[in-house]
Amino acid sequence: MVFDFFGSRKKVIIAMAHIGAMPGSPLYDEKGGMQKLIDGVASDIEKLQAGGVDAIMFGNENDRPYLLKATLESTAAMTAVVAALKPMIKVPFGVNYLWDPTASVAIAAATGAQFVREIFTGVFASDMGVWAPDAATPARLRRNLGRPDLKLLYNINAEFAHSLDARPIELRARSAVFSSLADAILVSGPVTGEPADQSQLKKVCETVKDVPVFANTGVTIDNVKDTLALASGVIIGTHFKVDGITWNAVDGARVKRFMDKVETLR
């Protein structure tokens, strides 16, 4: 099925632009400061766009340990980084503040992003403690900020966490669309860089018909054919990095090889 998501593009590939650890985070490089964060992401974006990805998503993957509620300093820093780099972006872009959907919507609205990814629904036992997001608040903020066009991508089985909701994943996905107005459903693996369970992805794709379903983690050149046979698209970060390591810089050659293969599948 083709959705009017990014110009009705078939099998959308959203690439991650991971920002370095931001102010307030234990791993923040005070010597390098904000300019180092901007320069690092700029280099990654150049390689991703040269490789032909369909969209880019900014994420604060390096802000470990992760927060469930954004701080003022990190929200301001992420907004500043995205705003500084926006002029070089030639494809649709989104933002994802881990793990705060309301902050993600605020940053997206301030920078003119087209989409947001986050955990909006469910209750989880996680590395960050008990995790109970509130889908209503970011959805209302989207409206109050005048961005009803901003697409909300719902990650329904969070990394680093176990759902305390006993309903099957496909029912939780269908419910998120019905009751919480999800614009897309994302199916994840247990940890960043690890693939989603293909049986779970298949069940969600077979059940959710009104919005796109994306594979959210662990997509590689070796499994992309099987993944895109099910999903409307993928979100990919780790596989595009040097040696396939999440914390490394983007490897332009890996991006190009992956996108060349995707073109044969479209």
Secondary structure in CASP SS format (residue, H / E / C, confidence):
PFRMAT SS
TARGET T0000
AUTHOR 0000-0000-0000
METHOD secondary structure of the structure
MODEL  1
M C 1.00
V C 1.00
F C 1.00
D C 1.00
F C 1.00
F C 1.00
G C 1.00
S C 1.00
R C 1.00
K C 1.00
K C 1.00
V E 1.00
I E 1.00
I E 1.00
A E 1.00
M E 1.00
A E 1.00
H E 1.00
I C 1.00
G C 1.00
A C 1.00
M C 1.00
P C 1.00
G C 1.00
S C 1.00
P C 1.00
L C 1.00
Y C 1.00
D C 1.00
E C 1.00
K C 1.00
G C 1.00
G H 1.00
M H 1.00
Q H 1.00
K H 1.00
L H 1.00
I H 1.00
D H 1.00
G H 1.00
V H 1.00
A H 1.00
S H 1.00
D H 1.00
I H 1.00
E H 1.00
K H 1.00
L H 1.00
Q H 1.00
A H 1.00
G H 1.00
G C 1.00
V C 1.00
D C 1.00
A E 1.00
I E 1.00
M E 1.00
F E 1.00
G E 1.00
N C 1.00
E C 1.00
N C 1.00
D C 1.00
R C 1.00
P C 1.00
Y C 1.00
L C 1.00
L C 1.00
K C 1.00
A C 1.00
T C 1.00
L H 1.00
E H 1.00
S H 1.00
T H 1.00
A H 1.00
A H 1.00
M H 1.00
T H 1.00
A H 1.00
V H 1.00
V H 1.00
A H 1.00
A H 1.00
L H 1.00
K H 1.00
P H 1.00
M H 1.00
I C 1.00
K C 1.00
V C 1.00
P C 1.00
F E 1.00
G E 1.00
V E 1.00
N E 1.00
Y C 1.00
L C 1.00
W C 1.00
D C 1.00
P H 1.00
T H 1.00
A H 1.00
S H 1.00
V H 1.00
A H 1.00
I H 1.00
A H 1.00
A H 1.00
A H 1.00
T H 1.00
G C 1.00
A C 1.00
Q C 1.00
F E 1.00
V E 1.00
R E 1.00
E E 1.00
I C 1.00
F C 1.00
T C 1.00
G C 1.00
V C 1.00
F E 1.00
A E 1.00
S E 1.00
D C 1.00
M C 1.00
G E 1.00
V E 1.00
W E 1.00
A C 1.00
P C 1.00
D C 1.00
A C 1.00
A H 1.00
T H 1.00
P H 1.00
A H 1.00
R H 1.00
L H 1.00
R H 1.00
R H 1.00
N H 1.00
L C 1.00
G C 1.00
R C 1.00
P C 1.00
D C 1.00
L C 1.00
K E 1.00
L E 1.00
L E 1.00
Y E 1.00
N E 1.00
I C 1.00
N C 1.00
A C 1.00
E C 1.00
F C 1.00
A E 1.00
H E 1.00
S E 1.00
L C 1.00
D C 1.00
A C 1.00
R C 1.00
P C 1.00
I H 1.00
E H 1.00
L H 1.00
R H 1.00
A H 1.00
R H 1.00
S H 1.00
A H 1.00
V H 1.00
F H 1.00
S H 1.00
S H 1.00
L C 1.00
A C 1.00
D C 1.00
A E 1.00
I E 1.00
L E 1.00
V E 1.00
S C 1.00
G C 1.00
P C 1.00
V C 1.00
T C 1.00
G C 1.00
E C 1.00
P C 1.00
A C 1.00
D C 1.00
Q H 1.00
S H 1.00
Q H 1.00
L H 1.00
K H 1.00
K H 1.00
V H 1.00
C H 1.00
E H 1.00
T H 1.00
V C 1.00
K C 1.00
D C 1.00
V C 1.00
P C 1.00
V E 1.00
F E 1.00
A E 1.00
N C 1.00
T C 1.00
G C 1.00
V C 1.00
T C 1.00
I C 1.00
D C 1.00
N C 1.00
V H 1.00
K H 1.00
D H 1.00
T H 1.00
L H 1.00
A C 1.00
L C 1.00
A C 1.00
S C 1.00
G E 1.00
V E 1.00
I E 1.00
I E 1.00
G C 1.00
T H 1.00
H H 1.00
F H 1.00
K E 1.00
V H 1.00
D H 1.00
G H 1.00
I C 1.00
T C 1.00
W C 1.00
N C 1.00
A C 1.00
V E 1.00
D C 1.00
G H 1.00
A H 1.00
R H 1.00
V H 1.00
K H 1.00
R H 1.00
F H 1.00
M H 1.00
D H 1.00
K H 1.00
V H 1.00
E H 1.00
T H 1.00
L H 1.00
R C 1.00
END
